[in-house]
Amino acid sequence: MRSKMRQSGKWVIGAALAAAAIVPGQSVLAQSGICSLTGLPPVPATAPCNVPPPTPGFGIPDPGLINPDTWGFGPANNLTPAQQTAQYWNPVKARIVAGLPFVGRRVSTPGVGAGSAYCNVAQYDVNNNHFTWIDMLYSGLGYSQTWPMMVNTACPGLTFTTRTARAVQIPIDERDGQHTSDGGAIIYIFPMDSVADAEEAAFWVYFNPIGHHSTGGHQLGSVYSGNTLSPPPAPGQTGIGVTDAGGQRNSVNRNTVLIAQIGSVEGAEAAAAIASHDLVQAIYLDEPDLASKAGANFTTLANGVKVAAKTHNKYLCLVDRTTAPHTMTCALQP
């Protein structure tokens, strides 16, 4: 759980930082000793990626220990050069890489099938509907209700090619990070108060060697089976099949999107550090929540969150609560 992970002192990006000082201006990932992942922005290789761990007490590599270059889920499962440069099967990730805005609509009530709240907003539209935001933070939804929403047969007439990307808004802990991914989510909206929260969120939703998402019971065979192509990310662009991209397990890290929700004074004060995190793609400024806590300081803190997102070239997400359902729009600031 969350407290257990913190007691161990091992966060996804910070595990190896105790051994070396941070180098200003250099990627945190590059300094962490975590092997770079094919498909993510280039990260220089570091010694721990190329040699076995040292023998305790001797400081020299022990060839009998696991070597990241040759372990079971290593090079045999790497993406090919063509897959590393292929389109993304998550259309939202494809739009982020292309610098395009993306839009999603909120679901807070259970049900699948024609006429359900979920299916009413689940049809992909390249112009104005790219993901469906299942709110498990402020609604009464549980996993027995949200997992059925994410399977390919949830909405009559919709397929992997014509459905929005699956997003879930959840608290940060191991159970929720695991369950949302195992249910079929590929976009995660986590409330964050610090950069440690960003590290923890990445810890649970990314697979190794980036994170520590474990393999357990899931329904991914019902989410990704029979897919042809992902929805077209933008006019004139074509999607890619999950199989062609290397398979769900091999390519999921490349397609994951992590959105940091800032709705507290602590989060607003830490916005710059959170926005600087390599694995956070967007900052969601939760204006009503922040306003309820910040009082007269709201405008100053909200502007600071916007500046943090712009400074670190991260998407800024805002929600229009005058629409039914609520609509989240994420874009780079000019």
Secondary structure, DSSP 8 states (H G I E B T S, - for coil): -HHHHHHHT--TTTTTGGGS---TTS-HHHHTT----TTSS-----GGGTS--B-TTT-SB-TTS--TTTSTTSGGG---HHHHTS--SSHHHHHHHHT--EEEEEE-S---STT-HHHHH-B-BTTTB-EEEEE-SSS---HHHHHHHHSTTSSTT--TTTB-EEEEE--SSHHHHHHHHHHT--EEEEE-SSHHHHHHHHHHHS-TTT------S--HHHHHTT------SSTT-----TTTTT-HHHHHHHH-EEEEEE-SHHHHHTHHHHHT-TT--EEEE-HHHHHHHHGGGHHHHHHHHHHHHHHTT-EEEEEETTSSS-EEEEE---
